[in-house]
Amino acid sequence: MLRKILFSLLAGLLLLTGCALTEEEILPQIERKLGQLDSYYAQLEVVVYSFEGEQVYQVKQWQEFPDRWRVEVQTHDEVQYFICDGKQIWLYQPGIDDYYRLDLTRNPGELAPPFMLSGYLNQLLAADNFNFGGEKELHGEPFYVVSYGGQMQGETVKLWLDKKTLFPLVVETFLDDKPLNRLQVKILEMNPKIEASLFEFKAAAEQQAASHCQYEQLTLEEAKKGWPVPVYVPSSLPEGSFLYVISRVPEAEREQLIFVYQGSKPFTLVQYPAAEKKEFAAEYAQKLHFAGREGFYWQNKSNDLATLCWSNGQSDFILTGSLPAEEMTAIASSLQPAP
């Protein structure tokens, strides 16, 4: 009897150790599990590192495969919504009544929302190469560890994959070996029933937003085509920021180009052909001088959103973001005509 028990224990141990995935098996298994998944829900905490210190975000995300999702990014006093109904994407920031609506049918892979767990897995599957670290323990729990090159030059994304679901429970992003952000999953539910209304955009100003904020995302070459003056892009970005989408939007008097940057320090750059009459002044605007130009800088009443307006004679510019004046003027000073 003792022999049988010992044999069973040894056989079970052999079975467990023999089930560990290899470098050749890990990607096909991730792809297989993603293909079998109907939906998921996750709550996570994201810490973004910068020279100014740490910024903590609470993130909730729902996904119903293949193409419906919702991501809510919450700080202590602000929330952003990223909602996709399978045809279009809404970017909504209620604190400043800021809306964007994007057509999903064009370059859908380039419009992944921030901190999306399935997005990290899809990036891994599409990566030219990856590094498999095998099994490692973190806080006493076993994981598979995989890393790959991120979207920026010198960026590395490290995934700690749950051994059962192969979903990332911890994501660490580095730039030139310095930490950019760290994501930790607090709750993960696989294949939950999700209410369809979660993937619908609802706000008091939805009709107003629908009337003037349906943007078509463009490549830089398409943005330049037919634009009456040079298109300007920043040659220097805050660490961790990257270009998310370009849109060209008709207005009553003149068109505008909108460049939306995401990452650890998101901001938006709007440019127009220069108007004869400048109306940049705001009630609490502060005059700033940079790169031989004069601009007007102000913050909203809660001091969590800044705006900088200026002109170079050919184009008028509006820069908005939760950035200090020094970083705003650094971006503005770096603008160059697009090649």
C-alpha positions in Angstrom: 0.0 0.0 0.0 2.8 2.4 0.9 4.5 1.6 -2.5 1.3 2.6 -4.3 1.0 5.8 -2.4 4.6 6.7 -3.0 4.3 5.8 -6.7 1.2 8.0 -7.0 3.0 10.9 -5.4 6.0 10.5 -7.6 3.9 10.2 -10.7 1.9 13.3 -9.8 5.1 15.2 -9.2 6.5 14.1 -12.6 3.3 15.1 -14.2 3.4 18.6 -12.7 7.0 19.2 -13.5 6.6 17.9 -17.0 3.8 20.3 -17.8 6.0 23.4 -17.7 5.9 25.3 -21.1 9.0 25.7 -23.1 10.1 28.7 -25.2 8.8 27.0 -28.3 5.4 26.3 -26.7 4.6 29.6 -24.9 3.5 31.7 -27.8 1.3 29.1 -29.5 -0.3 28.4 -26.1 -1.0 32.1 -25.5 -2.5 32.4 -29.0 -4.7 29.3 -28.4 -6.0 30.6 -25.0 -6.8 34.0 -26.5 -8.7 32.4 -29.3 -10.8 30.4 -26.8 -11.6 33.4 -24.6 -15.0 35.1 -24.9 -14.5 37.9 -22.4 -12.7 39.1 -19.3 -12.8 41.7 -16.6 -9.9 43.1 -14.7 -9.1 45.6 -12.0 -5.5 46.8 -11.8 -3.2 49.3 -10.2 -0.7 51.2 -12.4 2.3 53.1 -11.1 3.9 55.5 -13.6 7.4 56.7 -12.8 8.8 60.1 -13.8 11.3 62.7 -12.6 8.4 64.4 -10.7 7.7 61.2 -8.7 5.1 58.4 -8.9 1.6 58.7 -10.3 -0.8 56.0 -9.4 -3.8 55.0 -11.5 -6.7 52.7 -10.8 -7.8 50.9 -14.0 -10.9 48.8 -14.8 -11.2 47.1 -18.1 -13.8 44.9 -19.8 -13.3 43.1 -23.1 -15.8 41.1 -25.2 -13.9 39.4 -28.0 -13.1 40.1 -30.7 -13.6 43.9 -30.7 -15.7 45.4 -27.9 -14.0 46.8 -24.9 -14.1 49.5 -22.2 -11.2 50.9 -20.1 -11.6 53.3 -17.2 -8.4 55.1 -16.0 -8.9 56.8 -12.6 -6.6 59.1 -10.7 -7.4 60.7 -7.3 -9.5 63.4 -9.0 -9.9 62.5 -12.7 -11.2 59.7 -14.9 -10.8 58.9 -18.5 -13.0 56.5 -20.5 -11.9 54.5 -23.6 -15.0 52.7 -25.1 -15.2 50.6 -28.3 -18.5 49.2 -29.6 -16.9 47.2 -32.4 -17.2 50.0 -35.0 -15.9 53.1 -33.3 -13.9 54.2 -30.4 -14.8 56.9 -27.9 -12.2 58.7 -25.8 -14.0 60.7 -23.2 -12.7 62.8 -20.3 -15.7 64.2 -18.4 -13.8 66.6 -16.2 -13.0 68.8 -19.2 -15.8 67.8 -21.5 -13.3 66.4 -24.0 -14.4 63.9 -26.6 -12.9 62.0 -29.5 -14.6 59.5 -31.7 -12.5 57.3 -34.0 -13.4 54.9 -36.8 -12.2 51.4 -35.8 -12.2 50.0 -39.3 -8.9 51.9 -40.1 -5.7 50.6 -38.6 -7.5 49.0 -35.6 -4.3 47.5 -34.2 -2.9 51.1 -33.7 -5.8 52.2 -31.5 -5.3 49.9 -28.4 -6.3 51.6 -25.2 -3.7 52.1 -22.4 -2.9 49.3 -20.0 -5.1 46.7 -21.9 -4.0 43.2 -20.8 -5.0 41.5 -24.1 -3.1 44.3 -25.9 0.2 43.3 -24.2 -0.4 39.7 -25.3 -1.1 40.8 -28.9 2.0 42.9 -28.9 4.0 39.9 -27.7 2.5 37.7 -30.4 3.4 40.3 -33.1 6.9 41.0 -31.8 9.8 40.3 -34.0 11.5 38.5 -31.2 11.1 37.9 -27.5 12.9 36.6 -24.5 11.5 33.7 -22.5 12.7 33.7 -18.9 11.0 30.4 -17.9 9.4 29.9 -14.6 10.0 32.4 -11.8 8.5 33.2 -8.4 7.1 36.6 -7.5 5.6 37.2 -4.0 5.7 33.4 -3.5 3.6 32.7 -6.7 5.0 30.9 -9.8 4.8 32.7 -13.2 6.1 32.4 -16.7 8.2 35.5 -17.5 8.4 36.8 -21.1 9.8 40.1 -22.4 9.7 41.9 -25.7 10.6 45.3 -27.3 8.0 48.0 -26.8 6.7 50.7 -29.1 9.5 53.2 -28.4 13.2 52.8 -29.1 14.9 51.2 -26.1 11.6 50.2 -24.5 11.2 46.7 -23.0 8.0 45.2 -21.7 8.2 42.4 -19.2 5.1 40.2 -18.6 4.6 37.9 -15.6 2.1 35.4 -16.9 -0.3 33.4 -14.7 0.6 29.8 -15.3 -3.1 28.7 -15.7 -4.6 31.5 -17.9 -1.3 32.8 -19.4 -2.7 36.3 -18.8 -0.3 38.9 -17.5 -0.8 39.6 -13.8 2.2 42.0 -13.5 3.5 44.1 -16.4 6.7 46.1 -16.1 7.8 48.6 -18.8 11.4 49.9 -19.0 13.1 52.5 -21.2 16.8 52.0 -21.4 16.6 49.7 -18.3 14.9 52.5 -16.3 11.3 51.8 -15.1 8.5 53.6 -16.8 5.5 52.0 -15.3 4.4 48.9 -13.4 1.0 47.3 -13.7 -0.4 44.8 -11.1 -3.7 43.0 -11.6 -5.9 42.9 -8.4 -8.9 41.1 -9.9 -9.2 39.0 -13.0 -12.4 37.3 -14.1 -12.4 35.1 -17.2 -15.5 34.8 -19.4 -17.8 36.8 -17.3 -21.2 37.9 -18.5 -20.9 41.6 -19.5 -23.8 44.0 -20.0 -23.9 45.3 -23.6 -24.5 48.9 -22.3 -20.9 49.0 -21.0 -19.7 49.2 -24.6 -22.0 52.1 -25.4 -20.9 55.8 -25.0 -23.4 57.7 -22.8 -23.0 61.3 -21.8 -25.1 64.4 -21.5 -23.3 66.0 -24.4 -23.3 62.9 -26.6 -25.3 64.6 -29.4 -23.0 67.6 -29.4 -19.9 65.4 -29.5 -21.4 63.3 -32.3 -22.0 66.4 -34.4 -18.4 67.7 -34.5 -16.0 65.1 -33.1 -16.2 62.1 -35.5 -12.5 62.0 -36.5 -10.8 59.9 -39.1 -7.3 58.9 -37.9 -4.6 59.7 -40.4 -1.0 58.9 -41.2 1.4 61.8 -41.1 1.6 61.8 -44.9 -2.2 62.0 -45.2 -2.3 64.8 -42.6 0.2 66.8 -44.7 -1.7 66.2 -48.0 -3.6 69.3 -49.0 -2.8 71.1 -45.7 -2.3 74.8 -46.7 0.8 75.4 -44.4 3.5 73.1 -43.0 2.5 70.5 -40.5 4.5 70.7 -37.3 5.5 67.8 -35.0 7.5 67.9 -31.8 11.0 66.6 -32.1 11.2 66.2 -28.3 8.6 64.3 -26.2 8.3 63.9 -22.5 9.7 60.5 -21.4 7.1 57.8 -21.9 4.9 59.7 -24.3 4.1 58.5 -27.9 1.9 59.6 -30.8 -1.5 57.9 -30.5 -3.6 59.3 -33.3 -3.7 62.1 -35.8 -7.1 63.6 -36.9 -8.1 66.4 -39.3 -11.3 68.1 -38.2 -13.4 70.6 -40.1 -14.5 73.7 -38.2 -16.7 76.6 -39.3 -13.9 79.0 -40.0 -10.8 76.8 -40.5 -9.8 73.2 -40.2 -7.7 71.9 -37.4 -5.1 69.1 -37.1 -5.2 67.2 -33.8 -2.2 65.1 -32.6 -3.1 63.0 -29.5 -0.2 61.7 -27.5 -0.6 58.9 -25.0 1.7 57.2 -22.5 2.8 58.2 -19.0 2.5 61.9 -19.9 -0.4 62.3 -22.3 -1.1 65.6 -24.1 -2.9 67.0 -27.2 -1.5 69.3 -29.8 -3.9 71.2 -32.0 -2.7 73.4 -35.0 -4.6 75.7 -37.4 -3.6 77.9 -40.3 -2.8 81.2 -38.6 -5.7 83.6 -38.1 -5.4 87.3 -38.7 -6.8 88.1 -35.3 -5.3 86.3 -32.3 -7.6 85.5 -29.3 -5.3 83.6 -27.1 -5.7 85.5 -23.8 -7.6 83.8 -20.9 -8.6 85.3 -17.6 -5.7 83.9 -15.7 -3.3 83.5 -18.6 0.4 83.9 -18.0 2.7 85.2 -20.7 5.6 82.9 -21.5 8.6 83.4 -23.8 10.2 80.4 -25.5 12.2 79.8 -28.7 11.8 83.5 -29.6 8.0 83.4 -29.4 5.4 84.6 -26.9 2.7 82.2 -25.6 -0.1 82.3 -23.1 -0.2 79.6 -20.4 -2.9 78.9 -17.9 -4.3 76.0 -15.8 -7.9 75.1 -15.0 -9.3 75.8 -11.5 -8.4 72.4 -10.1 -4.8 72.8 -11.5 -4.9 69.4 -13.2 -5.0 70.6 -16.8 -2.8 73.2 -18.5 -3.1 75.0 -21.8 -0.5 76.8 -23.8 -1.4 78.9 -26.9 1.0 80.5 -29.4 1.6 81.3 -33.0 4.6 81.1 -35.3 3.0 83.3 -38.0 2.1 80.4 -40.3 0.1 78.3 -37.8 -1.6 78.8 -34.5 -1.1 76.2 -31.8 -2.9 74.9 -28.7 -1.2 72.5 -26.4 -3.2 70.8 -23.5 -2.1 68.3 -20.9 -1.4 67.7 -17.3 2.1 68.9 -17.6 4.1 71.7 -15.9 4.9 74.8 -17.9 8.5 73.8 -18.4 7.5 70.6 -20.2 4.8 72.4 -22.2 7.3 75.0 -23.5 9.9 72.3 -24.2 7.4 70.5 -26.5 6.4 73.8 -28.1 10.1 74.8 -28.6 10.8 71.5 -30.3 8.2 71.8 -33.1 9.6 71.3 -36.5 8.0 71.0 -40.0 7.2 67.3 -40.7 9.6 65.8 -43.1 
